[in-house]
Amino acid sequence: MINHEEYVLLIIKPDGVKKDCTDDVIQFFKDKGLSEVFRKRKQLTKQFIKTSFSAKCMKEELEEYLSSGLSDAVLLKGPDAYECVRLGKVEYRKKNNVDGEIENMIHSPEAGNEYERQLYFFFSNINGLKYCMYSDIYSKPAYCDEESSFIDALLNYDAKTNSKTVYVFQKDEFGRYRFFYQKYIERSQRLNWMFGIEYLCETDGKQLSLVGYYQTEDIEKTRVLDINGKNQVTDTVREIKENGGTVYLGFSRDLLGVSEETIQEFKRIGISGIILYHPSYTVEETAYIRENFLPKQFLIGGGSGGIAEVGRYSVSYEMLQSLYNLVYSQEKGEAV
């Protein structure tokens, strides 16, 4: 098993700061194996809250409260830090008899949109590529057409970021870069890893993308499918699965308008997950997709998507592990 320490942002809200709970909160998570990296006290603005916080409660009420006083932001690090804080903040609230919808002392941002924006609000001078979350499973850089340049570029991306990166190729690109990618794997020694191929397709007049994730060991025999933008989602899913792939829905704003029946159909035909965190989605769009797809048992992931710098717009170790477990059986290699 490789080292899977990751970073997570924890914000002690104005009610927690007023109660002087910051040190107690941090010690609570230190006792769970996390360590403090940075800490900063700052007042959130209503405009920033409006664009950078998702909320199930009234947004105006959230903006009013979070901007009412100082907040403490703490960057923490440790194994499975995101899941540790996600679950631990609920435990801490119960321990302190805090059950308010807004005034509940602790906030931790989701991956992608919220994490990046809130991290930079408090820590504007840090190198975000070194303090991002754990994985970018939707990385689509501009690939080089010369072998050595291709390999050097990917190695450089790997060295610059904290994220474990899964590179995704457009269907039309894969045949051209397959051999280069094999050489990169040899140089980087990233065995038992994954790569993705993205296909454009449609359903009910909506333009969607599907990502087939495959085992790196199978790259030589992975067949590039003859699918174009007019193919149906059902046909594309079938072809990806017959080719040995695990299927995720890629980025598409058309997902914002799909019906519950369509979402259930996606699940029925074998789509396992969805790229939820993407630089082009707003916080509100991310929250909308999450609320509609997560209850249907879709795994979630995300990444830079060819928009943000490789590795910067990333997701948690738990999201990477969920994908990995589908692509690799436990008998075929160690878990990440």
WOUR-V659637 format. One record per residue. N is the residue number from 1. SS is DSSP state (a for helix, b for strand, c for the rest). NEAR is the number of other C-alpha atoms within 12 Angstrom. D_LAST is the distance of its C-alpha to the last C-alpha in Angstrom with 1 decimal. Layout:
BEGIN
n=N ss=SS near=NEAR d_last=D_LAST
n=N ss=SS near=NEAR d_last=D_LAST
END
This chain:
BEGIN
n=1 ss=c near=11 d_last=5.5
n=2 ss=c near=16 d_last=5.7
n=3 ss=c near=15 d_last=8.1
n=4 ss=c near=25 d_last=7.6
n=5 ss=b near=31 d_last=11.3
n=6 ss=b near=38 d_last=12.9
n=7 ss=b near=43 d_last=16.6
n=8 ss=b near=45 d_last=18.7
n=9 ss=b near=50 d_last=22.4
n=10 ss=b near=45 d_last=24.8
n=11 ss=b near=43 d_last=28.5
n=12 ss=b near=42 d_last=31.3
n=13 ss=c near=36 d_last=33.9
n=14 ss=a near=33 d_last=37.6
n=15 ss=a near=27 d_last=38.4
n=16 ss=a near=32 d_last=35.9
n=17 ss=a near=29 d_last=37.3
n=18 ss=a near=17 d_last=40.8
n=19 ss=c near=20 d_last=40.0
n=20 ss=c near=18 d_last=38.6
n=21 ss=c near=25 d_last=35.3
n=22 ss=a near=30 d_last=33.0
n=23 ss=a near=19 d_last=32.7
n=24 ss=a near=20 d_last=32.4
n=25 ss=a near=38 d_last=29.5
n=26 ss=a near=35 d_last=27.6
n=27 ss=a near=19 d_last=28.3
n=28 ss=a near=25 d_last=27.1
n=29 ss=a near=35 d_last=23.6
n=30 ss=a near=24 d_last=23.8
n=31 ss=c near=16 d_last=24.5
n=32 ss=c near=25 d_last=21.2
n=33 ss=c near=21 d_last=19.4
n=34 ss=c near=31 d_last=19.5
n=35 ss=b near=29 d_last=21.7
n=36 ss=b near=28 d_last=24.1
n=37 ss=b near=23 d_last=23.9
n=38 ss=b near=25 d_last=26.8
n=39 ss=b near=23 d_last=29.5
n=40 ss=b near=27 d_last=32.2
n=41 ss=b near=23 d_last=35.1
n=42 ss=b near=25 d_last=36.3
n=43 ss=b near=27 d_last=38.2
n=44 ss=c near=32 d_last=36.6
n=45 ss=c near=24 d_last=39.0
n=46 ss=a near=21 d_last=39.8
n=47 ss=a near=18 d_last=39.1
n=48 ss=a near=23 d_last=35.6
n=49 ss=a near=29 d_last=34.9
n=50 ss=a near=26 d_last=36.3
n=51 ss=a near=24 d_last=33.8
n=52 ss=a near=35 d_last=30.7
n=53 ss=c near=38 d_last=30.5
n=54 ss=c near=35 d_last=30.1
n=55 ss=c near=28 d_last=32.3
n=56 ss=c near=16 d_last=33.3
n=57 ss=c near=15 d_last=36.5
n=58 ss=c near=15 d_last=39.4
n=59 ss=a near=22 d_last=38.1
n=60 ss=a near=19 d_last=41.4
n=61 ss=a near=19 d_last=41.2
n=62 ss=a near=31 d_last=37.7
n=63 ss=a near=29 d_last=38.9
n=64 ss=a near=22 d_last=42.0
n=65 ss=a near=27 d_last=40.2
n=66 ss=a near=38 d_last=37.2
n=67 ss=c near=23 d_last=39.8
n=68 ss=c near=22 d_last=42.2
n=69 ss=c near=24 d_last=41.1
n=70 ss=b near=27 d_last=38.6
n=71 ss=b near=35 d_last=34.9
n=72 ss=b near=39 d_last=32.5
n=73 ss=b near=40 d_last=29.2
n=74 ss=b near=38 d_last=26.6
n=75 ss=b near=40 d_last=23.3
n=76 ss=b near=37 d_last=20.9
n=77 ss=b near=34 d_last=17.7
n=78 ss=b near=31 d_last=15.3
n=79 ss=b near=27 d_last=12.2
n=80 ss=c near=32 d_last=11.9
n=81 ss=a near=36 d_last=15.3
n=82 ss=a near=39 d_last=15.9
n=83 ss=a near=33 d_last=15.8
n=84 ss=a near=34 d_last=17.6
n=85 ss=a near=41 d_last=20.4
n=86 ss=a near=25 d_last=20.6
n=87 ss=a near=19 d_last=21.4
n=88 ss=a near=29 d_last=23.1
n=89 ss=a near=32 d_last=25.6
n=90 ss=a near=24 d_last=27.0
n=91 ss=a near=22 d_last=27.3
n=92 ss=a near=29 d_last=29.1
n=93 ss=a near=27 d_last=31.5
n=94 ss=a near=16 d_last=32.4
n=95 ss=a near=16 d_last=33.0
n=96 ss=c near=20 d_last=35.4
n=97 ss=c near=13 d_last=37.0
n=98 ss=c near=19 d_last=35.9
n=99 ss=c near=17 d_last=35.8
n=100 ss=c near=16 d_last=37.1
n=101 ss=c near=19 d_last=35.6
n=102 ss=c near=28 d_last=35.8
n=103 ss=c near=28 d_last=37.0
n=104 ss=c near=31 d_last=34.0
n=105 ss=c near=40 d_last=33.3
n=106 ss=b near=42 d_last=29.6
n=107 ss=b near=40 d_last=27.8
n=108 ss=c near=36 d_last=24.2
n=109 ss=c near=37 d_last=23.6
n=110 ss=c near=38 d_last=21.4
n=111 ss=c near=49 d_last=19.0
n=112 ss=c near=46 d_last=20.7
n=113 ss=a near=37 d_last=24.4
n=114 ss=a near=41 d_last=25.1
n=115 ss=a near=41 d_last=22.6
n=116 ss=a near=41 d_last=23.7
n=117 ss=a near=30 d_last=27.4
n=118 ss=a near=40 d_last=27.6
n=119 ss=a near=40 d_last=25.7
n=120 ss=a near=25 d_last=28.2
n=121 ss=a near=29 d_last=31.1
n=122 ss=a near=30 d_last=30.7
n=123 ss=c near=26 d_last=29.2
n=124 ss=c near=16 d_last=30.7
n=125 ss=c near=12 d_last=30.7
n=126 ss=c near=17 d_last=27.1
n=127 ss=c near=17 d_last=24.8
n=128 ss=c near=32 d_last=22.8
n=129 ss=c near=32 d_last=20.2
n=130 ss=c near=26 d_last=19.3
n=131 ss=c near=36 d_last=19.4
n=132 ss=c near=48 d_last=17.8
n=133 ss=c near=52 d_last=15.1
n=134 ss=c near=46 d_last=11.4
n=135 ss=b near=47 d_last=11.1
n=136 ss=b near=50 d_last=13.8
n=137 ss=b near=53 d_last=13.3
n=138 ss=b near=53 d_last=17.0
n=139 ss=b near=46 d_last=17.9
n=140 ss=c near=38 d_last=21.2
n=141 ss=c near=28 d_last=22.9
n=142 ss=c near=23 d_last=26.2
n=143 ss=c near=29 d_last=25.4
n=144 ss=c near=19 d_last=27.9
n=145 ss=c near=20 d_last=30.1
n=146 ss=c near=15 d_last=30.3
n=147 ss=a near=20 d_last=27.7
n=148 ss=a near=19 d_last=27.5
n=149 ss=a near=19 d_last=27.6
n=150 ss=a near=27 d_last=24.8
n=151 ss=a near=27 d_last=22.5
n=152 ss=a near=23 d_last=23.7
n=153 ss=a near=24 d_last=23.3
n=154 ss=a near=35 d_last=19.6
n=155 ss=a near=26 d_last=19.0
n=156 ss=a near=18 d_last=21.1
n=157 ss=a near=31 d_last=19.2
n=158 ss=a near=30 d_last=15.9
n=159 ss=a near=18 d_last=18.0
n=160 ss=a near=22 d_last=19.8
n=161 ss=c near=28 d_last=17.1
n=162 ss=c near=32 d_last=14.6
n=163 ss=c near=40 d_last=12.7
n=164 ss=b near=45 d_last=9.8
n=165 ss=b near=44 d_last=12.1
n=166 ss=b near=44 d_last=12.4
n=167 ss=b near=45 d_last=16.0
n=168 ss=b near=40 d_last=18.4
n=169 ss=b near=35 d_last=21.8
n=170 ss=b near=34 d_last=25.0
n=171 ss=a near=31 d_last=26.2
n=172 ss=a near=21 d_last=29.2
n=173 ss=a near=25 d_last=27.1
n=174 ss=a near=31 d_last=24.7
n=175 ss=a near=23 d_last=27.3
n=176 ss=a near=20 d_last=28.3
n=177 ss=a near=32 d_last=24.9
n=178 ss=a near=34 d_last=23.2
n=179 ss=a near=24 d_last=24.4
n=180 ss=a near=28 d_last=23.7
n=181 ss=a near=41 d_last=20.0
n=182 ss=a near=31 d_last=19.8
n=183 ss=a near=25 d_last=21.3
n=184 ss=a near=29 d_last=19.0
n=185 ss=a near=29 d_last=16.0
n=186 ss=a near=18 d_last=18.1
n=187 ss=a near=18 d_last=18.9
n=188 ss=a near=21 d_last=15.6
n=189 ss=c near=15 d_last=13.9
n=190 ss=c near=25 d_last=11.0
n=191 ss=c near=25 d_last=10.8
n=192 ss=c near=30 d_last=8.7
n=193 ss=c near=36 d_last=8.6
n=194 ss=b near=41 d_last=10.9
n=195 ss=b near=42 d_last=14.4
n=196 ss=b near=44 d_last=16.9
n=197 ss=b near=46 d_last=20.7
n=198 ss=b near=41 d_last=22.9
n=199 ss=b near=41 d_last=26.2
n=200 ss=b near=33 d_last=29.2
n=201 ss=b near=30 d_last=31.0
n=202 ss=b near=26 d_last=33.3
n=203 ss=b near=27 d_last=34.4
n=204 ss=c near=18 d_last=37.7
n=205 ss=c near=16 d_last=38.4
n=206 ss=b near=23 d_last=35.2
n=207 ss=b near=27 d_last=33.1
n=208 ss=b near=36 d_last=29.4
n=209 ss=b near=37 d_last=26.4
n=210 ss=b near=49 d_last=23.7
n=211 ss=b near=47 d_last=20.3
n=212 ss=b near=50 d_last=19.1
n=213 ss=b near=44 d_last=15.4
n=214 ss=b near=39 d_last=15.1
n=215 ss=b near=35 d_last=13.1
n=216 ss=a near=36 d_last=13.8
n=217 ss=a near=24 d_last=15.3
n=218 ss=a near=24 d_last=17.8
n=219 ss=c near=31 d_last=19.1
n=220 ss=c near=19 d_last=22.4
n=221 ss=c near=18 d_last=23.4
n=222 ss=c near=28 d_last=22.2
n=223 ss=c near=24 d_last=25.5
n=224 ss=c near=32 d_last=26.5
n=225 ss=c near=30 d_last=28.3
n=226 ss=c near=19 d_last=31.8
n=227 ss=c near=28 d_last=31.5
n=228 ss=c near=23 d_last=33.3
n=229 ss=c near=23 d_last=34.0
n=230 ss=c near=21 d_last=36.4
n=231 ss=c near=26 d_last=34.1
n=232 ss=b near=26 d_last=33.4
n=233 ss=a near=39 d_last=30.1
n=234 ss=a near=28 d_last=30.5
n=235 ss=a near=27 d_last=31.1
n=236 ss=a near=41 d_last=28.1
n=237 ss=a near=40 d_last=25.7
n=238 ss=a near=25 d_last=27.3
n=239 ss=a near=28 d_last=27.0
n=240 ss=a near=34 d_last=23.3
n=241 ss=a near=28 d_last=22.5
n=242 ss=a near=19 d_last=24.9
n=243 ss=c near=23 d_last=23.1
n=244 ss=c near=28 d_last=19.8
n=245 ss=c near=39 d_last=18.3
n=246 ss=b near=39 d_last=16.9
n=247 ss=b near=42 d_last=19.4
n=248 ss=b near=46 d_last=19.2
n=249 ss=b near=45 d_last=22.4
n=250 ss=c near=42 d_last=22.6
n=251 ss=c near=39 d_last=24.7
n=252 ss=c near=32 d_last=28.3
n=253 ss=a near=23 d_last=31.0
n=254 ss=a near=23 d_last=32.5
n=255 ss=a near=34 d_last=29.9
n=256 ss=a near=27 d_last=32.0
n=257 ss=a near=20 d_last=34.8
n=258 ss=c near=24 d_last=33.5
n=259 ss=c near=18 d_last=35.0
n=260 ss=a near=19 d_last=33.5
n=261 ss=a near=14 d_last=34.6
n=262 ss=a near=24 d_last=32.7
n=263 ss=a near=32 d_last=29.5
n=264 ss=a near=21 d_last=30.0
n=265 ss=a near=20 d_last=30.7
n=266 ss=a near=34 d_last=27.5
n=267 ss=a near=27 d_last=25.6
n=268 ss=a near=18 d_last=28.0
n=269 ss=c near=23 d_last=27.6
n=270 ss=c near=30 d_last=23.8
n=271 ss=c near=39 d_last=22.3
n=272 ss=c near=37 d_last=19.1
n=273 ss=b near=40 d_last=18.4
n=274 ss=b near=44 d_last=20.1
n=275 ss=b near=49 d_last=19.6
n=276 ss=b near=48 d_last=21.2
n=277 ss=b near=48 d_last=20.8
n=278 ss=b near=43 d_last=22.8
n=279 ss=c near=36 d_last=25.2
n=280 ss=c near=24 d_last=28.1
n=281 ss=c near=32 d_last=28.0
n=282 ss=c near=24 d_last=30.0
n=283 ss=a near=32 d_last=28.9
n=284 ss=a near=25 d_last=31.3
n=285 ss=a near=30 d_last=30.0
n=286 ss=a near=38 d_last=26.4
n=287 ss=a near=28 d_last=27.8
n=288 ss=a near=24 d_last=29.9
n=289 ss=a near=36 d_last=27.2
n=290 ss=a near=32 d_last=24.9
n=291 ss=a near=22 d_last=27.8
n=292 ss=a near=26 d_last=28.7
n=293 ss=a near=35 d_last=25.4
n=294 ss=a near=24 d_last=23.3
n=295 ss=a near=17 d_last=26.0
n=296 ss=a near=24 d_last=25.7
n=297 ss=c near=21 d_last=22.1
n=298 ss=c near=30 d_last=20.5
n=299 ss=b near=31 d_last=16.9
n=300 ss=b near=43 d_last=17.1
n=301 ss=b near=47 d_last=15.6
n=302 ss=b near=53 d_last=17.2
n=303 ss=b near=48 d_last=17.7
n=304 ss=c near=42 d_last=20.4
n=305 ss=c near=40 d_last=21.8
n=306 ss=c near=27 d_last=24.1
n=307 ss=c near=22 d_last=25.9
n=308 ss=c near=27 d_last=24.2
n=309 ss=c near=29 d_last=23.1
n=310 ss=c near=42 d_last=19.7
n=311 ss=c near=46 d_last=17.0
n=312 ss=c near=45 d_last=19.7
n=313 ss=c near=49 d_last=19.7
n=314 ss=c near=52 d_last=16.2
n=315 ss=b near=51 d_last=14.6
n=316 ss=c near=46 d_last=12.5
n=317 ss=a near=40 d_last=8.9
n=318 ss=a near=31 d_last=10.1
n=319 ss=a near=37 d_last=11.4
n=320 ss=a near=40 d_last=8.4
n=321 ss=a near=32 d_last=6.7
n=322 ss=a near=28 d_last=10.1
n=323 ss=a near=43 d_last=10.4
n=324 ss=a near=35 d_last=7.4
n=325 ss=a near=27 d_last=9.0
n=326 ss=a near=28 d_last=12.2
n=327 ss=a near=35 d_last=11.7
n=328 ss=c near=29 d_last=10.2
n=329 ss=c near=18 d_last=11.9
n=330 ss=a near=15 d_last=10.6
n=331 ss=a near=10 d_last=13.2
n=332 ss=a near=18 d_last=12.1
n=333 ss=c near=20 d_last=9.0
n=334 ss=c near=16 d_last=6.4
n=335 ss=c near=25 d_last=3.8
n=336 ss=c near=30 d_last=0.0
END
